[in-house]
Protein backbone atom coordinates (compact mmCIF):
# COMPACT_ATOMS: atom_id res chain seq x y z
CA UNK A 1 0.00 0.00 0.00
CA UNK A 2 2.82 2.40 0.91
CA UNK A 3 4.56 1.76 -2.42
CA UNK A 4 1.36 2.29 -4.41
CA UNK A 5 0.53 5.56 -2.66
CA UNK A 6 4.07 6.89 -3.00
CA UNK A 7 4.38 5.89 -6.68
CA UNK A 8 1.06 7.44 -7.68
CA UNK A 9 2.00 10.57 -5.71
CA UNK A 10 5.35 10.83 -7.49
CA UNK A 11 3.65 10.62 -10.89
CA UNK A 12 1.09 13.24 -9.88
CA UNK A 13 3.87 15.60 -8.79
CA UNK A 14 5.74 15.04 -12.06
CA UNK A 15 2.52 15.79 -13.97
CA UNK A 16 2.01 19.03 -12.01
CA UNK A 17 5.62 20.05 -12.63
CA UNK A 18 5.25 19.35 -16.38
CA UNK A 19 2.08 21.45 -16.45
CA UNK A 20 3.84 24.25 -14.56
CA UNK A 21 6.79 24.21 -17.01
CA UNK A 22 4.44 24.21 -20.01
CA UNK A 23 2.54 27.23 -18.73
CA UNK A 24 5.64 29.10 -17.55
CA UNK A 25 5.71 31.52 -20.48
CA UNK A 26 5.27 34.25 -17.90
CA UNK A 27 6.66 34.22 -14.35
CA UNK A 28 4.14 33.36 -11.60
CA UNK A 29 3.23 35.96 -8.99
CA UNK A 30 5.35 35.95 -5.84
CA UNK A 31 2.48 34.74 -3.66
CA UNK A 32 1.51 31.84 -5.96
CA UNK A 33 1.94 28.30 -4.64
CA UNK A 34 4.87 26.38 -6.10
CA UNK A 35 2.67 23.64 -7.56
CA UNK A 36 -1.05 23.56 -8.18
CA UNK A 37 -2.56 20.11 -8.43
CA UNK A 38 -5.45 19.65 -10.82
CA UNK A 39 -8.49 18.17 -9.14
CA UNK A 40 -9.60 16.01 -12.07
CA UNK A 41 -6.31 14.19 -12.62
CA UNK A 42 -5.50 10.51 -12.90
CA UNK A 43 -4.01 10.46 -9.39
CA UNK A 44 -6.92 12.23 -7.70
CA UNK A 45 -9.42 10.01 -9.52
CA UNK A 46 -7.51 6.89 -8.47
CA UNK A 47 -7.19 8.02 -4.85
CA UNK A 48 -10.88 8.97 -4.65
CA UNK A 49 -11.81 5.60 -6.12
CA UNK A 50 -9.61 3.68 -3.70
CA UNK A 51 -10.92 5.63 -0.74
CA UNK A 52 -14.50 5.00 -1.81
CA UNK A 53 -14.15 1.30 -2.58
CA UNK A 54 -11.89 0.12 0.25
CA UNK A 55 -13.46 -1.38 3.33
CA UNK A 56 -12.75 0.26 6.68
CA UNK A 57 -9.46 -1.55 7.28
CA UNK A 58 -8.18 -1.01 3.75
CA UNK A 59 -9.09 2.68 3.88
CA UNK A 60 -7.27 3.02 7.21
CA UNK A 61 -4.08 1.55 5.71
CA UNK A 62 -4.51 3.73 2.61
CA UNK A 63 -4.96 6.93 4.64
CA UNK A 64 -2.06 5.95 6.91
CA UNK A 65 0.18 5.52 3.86
CA UNK A 66 -0.80 9.02 2.75
CA UNK A 67 -0.25 10.49 6.24
CA UNK A 68 3.22 8.92 6.32
CA UNK A 69 4.17 11.29 3.49
CA UNK A 70 3.33 14.41 5.53
CA UNK A 71 6.85 15.38 6.47
CA UNK A 72 8.94 18.48 5.87
CA UNK A 73 8.05 21.25 3.35
CA UNK A 74 8.39 19.72 -0.11
CA UNK A 75 6.25 18.77 -3.09
CA UNK A 76 5.38 15.34 -1.66
CA UNK A 77 4.08 16.85 1.56
CA UNK A 78 2.14 19.46 -0.39
CA UNK A 79 0.55 16.84 -2.65
CA UNK A 80 -0.41 14.41 0.10
CA UNK A 81 -1.76 17.20 2.28
CA UNK A 82 -3.79 18.38 -0.72
CA UNK A 83 -5.09 14.84 -1.31
CA UNK A 84 -6.08 14.26 2.32
CA UNK A 85 -7.90 17.59 2.36
CA UNK A 86 -9.61 16.71 -0.94
CA UNK A 87 -10.69 13.32 0.35
CA UNK A 88 -11.97 14.99 3.52
CA UNK A 89 -13.93 17.65 1.63
CA UNK A 90 -15.37 15.39 -1.07
CA UNK A 91 -16.38 12.49 1.18
CA UNK A 92 -19.94 11.35 0.68
CA UNK A 93 -20.28 9.96 4.21
CA UNK A 94 -18.85 10.85 7.61
CA UNK A 95 -16.72 7.70 7.72
CA UNK A 96 -13.86 9.08 5.59
CA UNK A 97 -13.46 12.38 7.51
CA UNK A 98 -13.56 10.44 10.79
CA UNK A 99 -10.86 8.07 9.57
CA UNK A 100 -8.69 10.93 8.29
CA UNK A 101 -9.06 12.62 11.67
CA UNK A 102 -8.17 9.40 13.45
CA UNK A 103 -5.05 8.87 11.34
CA UNK A 104 -3.86 12.45 11.92
CA UNK A 105 -4.60 12.43 15.66
CA UNK A 106 -2.81 9.11 16.13
CA UNK A 107 0.31 10.82 14.84
CA UNK A 108 -0.21 13.98 16.87
CA UNK A 109 -0.66 12.35 20.28
CA UNK A 110 2.90 11.05 20.30
CA UNK A 111 5.72 13.14 21.72
CA UNK A 112 7.03 16.09 19.78
CA UNK A 113 8.46 17.08 17.38
CA UNK A 114 5.65 16.59 14.93
CA UNK A 115 6.32 16.67 11.18
CA UNK A 116 5.61 20.00 9.51
CA UNK A 117 3.17 18.54 6.96
CA UNK A 118 1.16 16.76 9.62
CA UNK A 119 0.73 19.99 11.59
CA UNK A 120 -0.19 22.05 8.54
CA UNK A 121 -2.78 19.50 7.39
CA UNK A 122 -4.41 19.19 10.80
CA UNK A 123 -4.47 22.95 11.34
CA UNK A 124 -6.04 23.38 7.90
CA UNK A 125 -8.81 20.95 8.88
CA UNK A 126 -9.45 22.73 12.18
CA UNK A 127 -9.32 26.33 11.06
CA UNK A 128 -10.36 26.49 7.42
CA UNK A 129 -14.08 27.19 6.93
CA UNK A 130 -14.02 25.04 3.76
CA UNK A 131 -14.06 22.02 6.08
CA UNK A 132 -16.89 23.32 8.27
CA UNK A 133 -19.02 20.24 7.53
CA UNK A 134 -16.83 18.53 10.12
CA UNK A 135 -17.68 20.15 13.43
CA UNK A 136 -14.93 19.00 15.77
CA UNK A 137 -16.59 20.91 18.61
CA UNK A 138 -19.52 18.46 18.56
CA UNK A 139 -17.07 15.55 18.60
CA UNK A 140 -15.24 17.03 21.59
CA UNK A 141 -18.49 17.30 23.57
CA UNK A 142 -19.10 13.55 23.28
CA UNK A 143 -16.49 12.55 25.82
CA UNK A 144 -14.22 14.29 28.33
CA UNK A 145 -11.38 12.03 27.12
CA UNK A 146 -11.77 13.33 23.57
CA UNK A 147 -11.91 16.91 24.85
CA UNK A 148 -8.66 16.38 26.77
CA UNK A 149 -7.09 14.81 23.68
CA UNK A 150 -8.04 17.76 21.45
CA UNK A 151 -6.81 20.26 24.07
CA UNK A 152 -3.53 18.38 24.33
CA UNK A 153 -3.13 18.25 20.55
CA UNK A 154 -3.98 21.95 20.24
CA UNK A 155 -1.39 22.90 22.89
CA UNK A 156 1.19 20.70 21.19
CA UNK A 157 0.48 22.23 17.78
CA UNK A 158 0.64 25.74 19.19
CA UNK A 159 3.99 24.99 20.85
CA UNK A 160 5.36 23.42 17.66
CA UNK A 161 4.19 26.32 15.51
CA UNK A 162 5.68 28.84 17.97
CA UNK A 163 9.02 27.01 17.70
CA UNK A 164 8.73 27.01 13.91
CA UNK A 165 8.12 30.77 13.86
CA UNK A 166 10.99 31.32 16.31
CA UNK A 167 13.28 29.38 13.96
CA UNK A 168 12.22 31.58 11.05
CA UNK A 169 10.40 28.88 9.06
CA UNK A 170 7.19 29.80 7.24
CA UNK A 171 3.88 28.49 8.56
CA UNK A 172 0.43 28.12 7.08
CA UNK A 173 -0.86 30.47 9.79
CA UNK A 174 1.46 33.30 8.77
CA UNK A 175 -0.43 35.52 6.30
CA UNK A 176 2.86 36.84 4.91
CA UNK A 177 3.90 33.30 4.03
CA UNK A 178 2.58 31.09 1.28
CA UNK A 179 3.69 27.83 2.92
CA UNK A 180 0.10 26.67 3.20
CA UNK A 181 -1.09 28.58 0.15
CA UNK A 182 -2.87 26.57 -2.40
CA UNK A 183 -4.05 23.87 -0.03
CA UNK A 184 -7.46 25.35 0.62
CA UNK A 185 -7.68 27.17 -2.69
CA UNK A 186 -7.06 24.08 -4.78
CA UNK A 187 -9.27 21.95 -2.52
CA UNK A 188 -12.29 24.19 -3.07
N, C-alpha and C positions, 0 to 999 in steps of 0.2 A: 504494500500500500504506500509506504514511504517513497519508494522508487517511482511509482506511477505518478504520485502527486508532484514530486520534484521534477520529473521529466516533463510533464505537461506544463508545469509552471515555467520551466526554462524555455520551452518553445513559445509560450505566450509572451514572455519577456522579449525574446528575439523578434517576434512578430511586431510588438510595439516599438522596438528600436528601429526596425526596418521602416515602419510607417512614419516614425519621427524623422528619419533621414530623408525619406522621399518627400516629405512636406517641409523640409528645412530650407526652402528657397529664401525665406526671410527669417531672421533671428527671432526666437520666441521672447515674449516679455519677461522681465526679470522675475516677476512673481508667479510665473507659470510652473506647474509641476514638471519634474524631469521627464516622466513618462505618463501618458494617459492611456489607460487600457480600455479598449472598445468593449462595450457590454455584449453586443452580439458577436462574439468570436468563437472559434472552435473550442478553446479552453474553457470559457465561461459556460458554453452550452454543455460540454462534457461534465464539468464540475456540478452544474445544476442538475443534470440528469443522474449523476451518481448519488448526489445528496438526496434526491427525490426517491430513487429506487432502492437504495440500501435499506436493510432493516436497522433497528436501533443500534445493535452492536457494530455492524459494518459502518454506519454513519459516524459512530463515536470514533472508530479507528481512522476513518477518513478525515474527520475534523481535527483529530489529534495530529495527524500527519501534516495538515495545513498549519496548525498552531506551532508545530516544531520549527517551521520556517520563519517565525516572527522573531527575528534576532536584532542585529544592529542595523542602522540606516543604510539600506541598499535596495536595489531593484527587486530582489526576491522578497524582502520584507514588505515593500510597498505593494507588490502584486498579491501576496497572500493575505495581507491586511485588507486590501481591496476586495478580494474574493470572499473572505469571511464576512465582511460587511454586506456584500451583495447577497450572499446566501441568507444572511440574517434579515435583510430588508425584503427580499423576494419570497420568503418562505410562505407557503400556503397554510401551514398549521403552526401551532405554538411549539411543536416538538423540536424543530430545527433551532429556533432561537434559544430554547432552553438548553439544548445540547451544546450549542456554541458557548453560551454563558458558562456552562459547567466546565467545558474544556479550558476556557480562559481562567476561570476562578481556581481550578485545580493547580494551575501554574503560578497563580498569584499568591496562594496561601503559603507557599514555601518561603524560606528565608531569602532576604535580598542578597545580591542585586537581581532585579528582574530585567529581562531583555527589553530593550528599547521598543521594538515592534509590538511586543505583548502589551506594554503599557499604553502605547499610542492607540492600539486597536480597542482596548477595554475602555479607555477614556472617551474615545469616539462614540462607543455604544452608550455610555452613560450620559454624555453631555450634548450630543448632537440631536436636535429635534427631528431629524429625518428618521430616527429610530424610536420615535415616541410610542409606537404601537406596543413596545415592550416597556411596561411600567415597572421598573425594578422596585419602586417604593411599595407597590402592592405585594411583591414577593417578599420584601423585607418584613412586612407586617405579619406574615404567616407564622413566623417562629422567632423567638428571641435569639436562637443560635444563628439563624441566617442574618439577623440584624447585626449581631456581633461580628460575623464574618465579613459583611459588607463594610462595616465601620473599620475593621482591621485592614481590609484591602484598600479602602480609601486613604487611610493614614499612611499606609505603605507606599501607595502611588504618589501621594503628595510629597512624602519624604524623598522618594526617588527622583521626582520631577524637580524638586528644589535643588538636589545635588546636581542634576543635569544642567540646570540653569547656572548654578554656581561654577560649573566646569566650562561654561561657555558653549555648550552644545544646543542646537535648536530644538524646540519642542513644538508639538502640535498645538499647545495652548498659547504660544507666543504669537500674537497677531503680526509681528514684524517678520516672523519666520514663515517659510512655506514648507516646513518639514512634514506637516500633515496635510498640506494642500493637495487637493485632487482626490482625497479619499472620499469625502462626503460629496463633492461635486460630481465625481464620476459615478458614484453609487446611486445618485438620484435619477 
